[in-house]
Amino acid sequence: MKAGGIRHFQKQEPGSTVRYSIRNKILALAAGAMLPFLALAVGLLVSMKNYSRTYGNTVSNMTIANNYNLNFKEEMDESLYKLVVGYVEYEHIQEDETLKDPYLLIGELRSDFARLIDITTDPESRVWLENLMRNIDTLEKRVDDILDNIRIGGRYSENIEKLDNNIYILTELIQDNIQYYIYYQTKSMGAVTDNLNHRIQSFIIICGLLTVALAAMTVLLTFFVTGGILRPVRVLDDAAQKIAAGNLKARAEVNSRDEIKTLANSFNDMAEKMQGLIGKIKEDEQRMRWLDLRLLQEQINPHFLYNTLDTIVWLIEGNQEDEAVEMVVALSDFFRLVLSKGKEFISLKEERQHIKSYLAIQSVRYRDILTYEIQIDPELYDYQILKLTLQPLVENALYHGIKYKRAKGYIRITGKKDGEILRLAVCDNGVGMDGENLRQLTEDIERPCSETSRGFGLANVNERIHMHFGSGYGMKIHSEEGKGTTVELTIPALLSVPGKAGGNTIKSQK
């Protein structure tokens, strides 16, 4: 009769011998116990190898995408702008080391991302790659249009309009496609990491169960086994249960000189590697979350930065050093407030300074068409608002209202307190909108940013207000064609913001 692979002893006849010694049974038990651990270890190593390969491929894909995310739009916009303004002729563009051939940029982008399509398996990432390829094709056609128009001596205003309405929008879309691809690749990496974590957890549980089973079988042999064997087994069992319970620092301290010592050493090595692997996974996850935050905080229009720096150069070349210094200081203040040391909430005073710095920069570029006024009571300066609440509204008023007005433009920023509510507004006397465009924009800003076809900056502000304060607060737009636009915001009047611990909540101040 057999039970669990161990033969029970029968009463022996005089002169008969024991067929299996205690030593052989223990060795057989140890061998039987090691096989599942070995299988699990092999499975874990295979999983780690697959994870490493997938992780490496994903990182490589993200590196390629991120390089284009950082450089493509700026290089394409700059090259086409200088072609349009006549800074350089297309036939001689490669002679300028600061410029790139638009067709060469497009070709490299298409080649690299076509390869990424072939090796990318995540369906959501592939969707954005396919969108990217379509936008690349459209961009190439628009480049053809501009260069053909330049060759036949087309009007400068037409080419500038094509840059603003086609090229800059398409390069922005391509950049968005790349960012979404990076985002979903990050999510895909997270899924792979979660799967590995699940395997590790299962490995820990099975190790614990196998160890418990080994301890139970050892109890059955206590009649034949000395306490010197039983004690190290208990130590090993205790360490395994601690690890299975989540204490990854637990180790089995065994002082015997037999196979159990070897087993304990192997177990400790496995626990050490497992602890290091889980620590590496957590570190990678924290790094990814940090990168996501950086991506969200660095949504700065590279075209704005380029134009600002270009304007500073013009001022210096025009011997207007004082104006150039003032603009550099304004640009420094602008970026300092954008970063805000990673803070999500800033004071209304800081936001006002951010707007002032932004308008100071733009006033140099648009000095003939732009005037502005900030009417915020200093008593409201200490109230807390979400960072980048008003600046996107001011930017929208400038680029979509004042820029296309044929007369002097005016922007007014106001803020007042109404009970427990702050009412903020950005008004302009720009081109305004007709009823249909206003209706469409109002619908767009109520959608999630990922689904918004236009007005992304306004939708971003509105969505963040809803997320933090609820649907009772947010944005309203009033516009009349030919007369201007007013964007109004309502948010709670806050003198303090929530902490990261203790379950603090935002409280309005009367």
SEROVO-176525 format. One record per residue (C-alpha): residue in three letters; y, x, z. Coordinates in pm, whole numbers, plus 32768, in hexadecimal, padded with zeros to 4 digits. Layout:
ALAYXZ
...
END
This chain:
MET800080008000
LYS815D80827FA4
ALA82B5801F8022
GLY83F380C27F9C
GLY832581E17F08
ILE829E82468063
ARG8128822580AE
HIS80D481AA820B
PHE7FDD827B82CF
GLN7E7C81F082F7
LYS7D8F82478413
GLN7CE0838883AE
GLU7B6B83C983D0
PRO7B0584F6849C
GLY7B23863183D0
SER7C07859682D0
THR7D5D8632827C
VAL7EBB85A5824A
ARG7EFE858580D9
TYR807D859380EA
SER812F866481E9
ILE826C85FC829A
ARG8322871481EE
ASN82B7869A8093
LYS831A853680E5
ILE847385A58158
LEU849B86788020
ALA843285517F49
LEU852884738005
ALA864185717FD7
ALA85F385907E64
GLY85EC84167E3E
ALA873883FE7EF1
MET87DD850A7E1F
LEU8788846B7CD0
PRO8873833E7CFB
PHE898984237D75
LEU895385037C49
ALA895983D97B5C
LEU8A97835B7BFC
ALA8B3584B37BED
VAL8ADC84D27A7C
GLY8B6A83767A3F
LEU8CA783D37AF8
LEU8CCA85197A38
VAL8C9A846378ED
SER8DA083637955
MET8E8E847A79BA
LYS8E55852A786E
ASN8E9783EB77AA
TYR8FCA83A6787F
SER904885087845
ARG901984E976CD
THR90C1839276C0
TYR91D7840977A6
GLY9213853D76D0
ASN921B8473758D
THR930983747623
VAL93F0848376AB
SER93F0852B7555
ASN944683E074AB
MET955B839C75A8
THR95E684FC757C
ILE960384CD7404
ALA96A183767431
ASN979083F0753F
ASN980F850D7463
TYR987184117359
ASN98FC83277465
LEU99E9843A74D4
ASN9A5584C57381
PHE9A1483E47255
LYS9B2B82E3727B
GLU9C3483E772CB
GLU9BD084CA71A8
MET9BB283AD70AC
ASP9CFA83067116
GLU9DB9844E7113
SER9D3584BD6FBE
LEU9D7D83726F13
TYR9ED383536FB5
LYS9F3E84A96F35
LEU9EB584566DDB
VAL9F7F83116DD8
VALA0C783AF6E4D
GLYA09E84C76D4F
TYRA06E85DD6E4E
VAL9F4C865A6D79
GLU9EA886006C2E
TYR9D3C85A06C2C
GLU9CDF86BE6B41
HIS9D6B87B76C3F
ILE9D01870F6D85
GLN9BF2880E6DCF
GLU9CF689216DC8
ASP9D8488916F0C
GLU9C9C88F57029
THR9D2187D97103
LEU9CB886CB700D
LYS9B68864D6F93
ASP9AFE85BA6E46
PRO9AD884416E89
TYR99A7842C6DA6
LEU990785576E54
LEU994384B26FA8
ILE98AC836C6F2C
GLY978384206E8F
GLU973484E16FCD
LEU975683A670A0
ARG967582DD6FB7
SER956E83F16FA5
ASP95588427711E
PHE954A82B67178
ALA945482677061
ARG936F8363710B
LEU93B282BC725C
ILE9349816D71C7
ASP91FB82067161
ILE91B1828D72BF
THR92538180739A
THR91578081741A
ASP92307FB37504
PRO92827E6C7449
GLU93DA7E3D74E8
SER943D7FA17490
ARG93C57F6C7329
VAL94A17E367308
TRP95D77F07734C
LEU955E801C7266
GLU95367F1E714D
ASN96937E977194
LEU97107FFE718C
MET967480427035
ARG97137F076FA7
ASN98667F6D7032
ILE983980CA6F9E
ASP980180306E46
THR99367F566E6E
LEU9A0480806EE6
GLU999D814A6DB4
LYS9A14802F6CCF
ARG9B63801E6D85
VAL9B8A81986D65
ASP9B4681736BF1
ASP9C58806C6BDC
ILE9D5A81486C8A
LEU9D0982846BC5
ASP9D0481C46A7C
ASN9E56812E6AD2
ILE9EDF82896B24
ARG9E60831569D6
ILE9F0C8202690C
GLYA04E822C69D0
GLYA02980F16AA6
ARGA134808B6B98
TYRA147813C6CE5
SERA16E7FF46DA3
GLUA02D7F6D6D0D
ASN9F68809D6D7E
ILEA00180916EDB
GLU9F9F7F226EF1
LYS9E3D7F776E82
LEU9E3080836F8F
ASP9EA17F91709E
ASN9DDA7E60702F
ASN9CA07F046FA5
ILE9C6380716FF9
TYR9CD380757166
ILE9C1A7F2F71AB
LEU9ADB7FAA7101
THR9ADE80FA71B5
GLU9B17803E72FC
LEU99EC7F5D72A9
ILE9918808D7257
GLN997B812A73A3
ASP99217FE47456
ASN97CF7FDD73A0
ILE978C81417413
GLN97EE80EF757A
TYR970C7FBE757F
TYR95F1808F74EF
ILE9623818E7606
TYR962D80717705
TYR94E67FD67690
GLN9441812A7677
THR94A6815B77E1
LYS940A800B7837
SER92D1806C7778
MET92C081B0783F
GLY92E080E0797B
ALA91B98008790E
VAL90E7814078D4
THR914D81C07A2A
ASP90F880747ACE
ASN8F9F807C7A2A
LEU8F6681DB7AAD
ASN8FD7816D7C09
HIS8EDF804F7BF9
ARG8DC8813F7B9A
ILE8E2582267CB7
GLN8E2981057DAD
SER8CD680927D31
PHE8C5981F87D50
ILE8CD182077EB8
ILE8C2E80BA7F0E
ILE8AE381197E6B
CYS8AEB826B7F17
GLY8B1A81B88061
LEU89FF80C88018
LEU891681DE7FAB
THR896C82A580DF
VAL8929817A81BE
ALA87DA8146810F
LEU878482B38142
ALA87D9829382B4
ALA86FA815D82CF
MET85D58211822F
THR861083348318
VAL85F082478441
LEU849781E583C2
LEU8434835583D8
THR84C483978533
PHE835F83B085BC
PHE832A84E084DF
VAL848E856C84C5
THR853A863785D3
GLY869485EF865C
GLY870E872485A9
ILE86E6866C845F
LEU875F851A84DB
ARG88AF85978560
PRO892F862D8418
VAL88BF84F58360
ARG89918422844D
VAL8ABB85088418
LEU8A9884E682A1
ASP8A70836D82BD
ASP8BA983528395
ALA8C76841C829F
ALA8BFA834B817B
GLN8C548206822B
LYS8DB28288827A
ILE8DE982DF810E
ALA8D60818D80A0
ALA8E5A80EE8191
GLY8F7981AC80F2
ASN8F9682E881C7
LEU8F8083EA80B1
LYS8FC8850A81A2
ALA8E7B84D88257
ARG8D7E85F38231
ALA8C1A862A82A9
GLU8C0787598393
VAL8A9687BA8393
ASN8A1B88FA843A
SER88AB88E983D7
ARG880389E582F1
ASP873C88FC8216
GLU875F881880EC
ILE8840872881AE
LYS893F883D81CE
THR893E88618053
LEU896086E9802F
ALA8A8486E38121
ASN8B3087FD8065
SER8B0287457F1C
PHE8B8386077FBD
ASN8CB786BD8043
ASP8CFA875B7EEF
MET8CDD86057E4D
ALA8DC8856C7F50
GLU8EBE868B7F1E
LYS8EC3865B7DA6
MET8ED784E17DCC
GLN8FFD85017EBE
GLY90B185EB7DCE
LEU906D85057CA7
ILE90F383D17D5A
GLY922584967DCA
LYS926185037C63
ILE923D839D7BE9
LYS933A83207CEB
GLU942984397C8D
ASP940B83DC7B1D
GLU944A826E7B6A
GLN958382C37C33
ARG95F883A37B18
MET95CA828B7A1C
ARG968F81987AF3
TRP97A2829C7B11
LEU97AA82C67998
ASP97C2814E796A
LEU98F281477A4F
ARG999182667994
LEU995A81B1784D
LEU9A07808078D8
GLN9B2D81487965
GLU9B658217782F
GLN9BAA80FB773D
ILE9CE781A976CB
ASN9D4E81797560
PRO9D2D82D074BE
HIS9E2A825F73B9
PHE9F2A822674CE
LEU9EEA8382755C
TYR9F0084217403
ASNA047837373B1
THRA0D983D17503
LEUA080853F74DF
ASPA100853A737A
THRA24984A673F2
ILEA26885BA74FA
VALA23986BA73E5
TRPA34886127315
LEUA4388617743B
ILEA3F98788747A
GLUA42387DB7309
GLYA5688713730D
ASNA5EA87E37432
GLNA5DC86B47517
GLUA535876F7631
ASPA5B7868B7746
GLUA52C8554769C
ALAA3E2860B7660
VALA3CB866C77D0
GLUA41385067839
META30484887750
VALA207858577D3
VALA25685187938
ALAA23083AA78D2
LEUA0E483F67828
SERA06D84B1795E
ASPA0CF838D7A3E
PHEA022829E794E
PHE9ED38353795E
ARG9EEF83927AD3
LEU9F13821D7B0D
VAL9DFD81CB7A16
LEU9D0D829F7AE1
SER9D9C82397C36
LYS9C9B83177CE4
GLY9B8882237C80
LYS9C2C80FE7D39
GLU9BEB7FA47CAF
PHE9D197F077D5C
ILE9E787F987D5D
SER9FC57F1D7DE0
LEUA0AF7E517D08
LYSA1A47F717D2A
GLUA0A8805F7C8E
GLUA05F7F6B7B75
ARGA1D87F4A7B3A
GLNA1F380C57B24
HISA0CF80C97A33
ILEA17F7FCC7951
LYSA2C68089796E
SERA21E81CF7904
TYRA174812177E0
LEUA2B5807E7767
ALAA37781C17796
ILEA282826876A8
GLNA28E814C75AC
SERA408813175BE
VALA424828A7523
ARGA346822173FE
TYRA3DF80C973D7
ARGA542810E7450
ASPA5D980487330
ILEA5127F097370
LEUA4B47F0574DF
THRA56C7EAB761E
TYRA4CA7E3F7760
GLUA5107DC478C0
ILEA4347DC179F9
GLNA4957CB17AF0
ILEA3B17CD47C1D
ASPA43C7CA37D7A
PROA40C7DE27E49
GLUA3897D037F62
LEUA2517CD17E8F
TYRA20A7E447E59
ASPA1027E5D7F6F
TYRA02B7D447EE5
GLN9EE07DB67E51
ILE9E6F7D687CEF
LEU9D577DDD7C0D
LYS9DA97F207B5B
LEU9E0F7EF479EE
THR9E707D877A18
LEU9FCC7D83797D
GLN9FCA7EB7789D
PRO9ED47E21779E
LEU9FB67CED7789
VALA0E67DC87746
GLUA0247E8E7640
ASN9FBB7D487599
ALAA1257CCD7594
LEUA1967E1074F0
TYRA0887E3873E7
HISA05A7CCA738C
GLYA1B37C3D73D0
ILEA2CF7D3673BE
LYSA23B7E2B72C1
TYRA23F7D2E71A3
LYSA3937C9671FA
ARGA4A97CEC7105
ALAA5B67CEA7214
LYSA5E47D84736A
GLYA4C07D387451
TYRA4D17CE975C2
ILEA3C17CEA76CD
ARGA3F57C5F782A
ILEA2FC7C8D7948
THRA32A7BA77A72
GLYA27B7B717BBC
LYSA2AC7A767CD1
LYSA1EF79EF7DFC
ASPA19F787C7E0F
GLYA0FD78337F5F
GLU9FB778F57F65
ILE9FC4793A7DEF
LEUA0657A4D7D24
ARGA0EA79D97BD4
LEUA1147AF47ADB
ALAA18F7AD17977
VALA1CF7BA57842
CYSA2C17B067749
ASPA32B7B8175F2
ASNA4087B0074DB
GLYA3187B7773CE
VALA2797AC872A7
GLYA1B579D3737E
META08C7902730B
ASPA05377B37267
GLY9F8876A77315
GLU9E3A77017274
ASN9E53787572C3
LEU9EBC78257427
ARG9D94773A7451
GLN9CA2784073CA
LEU9D30795174AA
THR9D1E786D75DA
GLU9BAE782D7592
ASP9B6A799F755A
ILE9BF87A1476A7
GLU9B1B791C7761
ARG99E379B776CB
PRO99367AEE7759
CYS99CB7C2C76CA
SER98847C7C7616
GLU98A67B377551
THR9A197B477509
SER9A7E7B6C739C
ARG9BEA7BC273E8
GLY9CD77BE9750C
PHE9BE67CD375C0
GLY9CF17D5B76AA
LEU9D607BFF7715
ALA9BF67B897737
ASN9BA57CBB780B
VAL9CC17C6E78FE
ASN9C637AFD7910
GLU9AF17B437947
ARG9B347C3E7A5F
ILE9C187B447B0D
HIS9B097A387AF6
MET99FF7B287B77
HIS9ACA7B927CA6
PHE9B857A557D03
GLY9AD779317C59
SER9B2378477B37
GLY9C4B77AD7BF2
TYR9D1778E17B97
GLY9D5479837A48
MET9E267983790E
LYS9EF078867846
ILE9F9978CB76F9
HISA0CA7819766D
SERA143786F7510
GLUA21B77E473FA
GLUA21E7875729F
GLYA35C793B725D
LYSA3D6792373C6
GLYA2E779F37496
THRA1C979E7758E
THRA1A879CB7707
VALA0697A2F77C0
GLUA05679B17927
LEU9F677A2A7A35
THR9F1279897B82
ILE9E617A567C8D
PRO9E437A427E08
ALA9F5A7AE37ECF
LEU9E9F7BFF7F7D
LEU9F1A7D08806C
SER9DBC7D9680A2
VAL9C877DC57FCD
PRO9B147DB9802A
GLY9A667EE780BA
LYS99197F6D8044
ALA98667F22818A
GLY98547E11828F
GLY985F7CF0819F
ASN99DC7CE48195
THR9A7B7BDA80BD
ILE9BC87BC3800F
LYS9CC77B0080D9
SER9E0A7A7C8051
GLN9F4B7AAB8113
LYSA03B7991814C
END
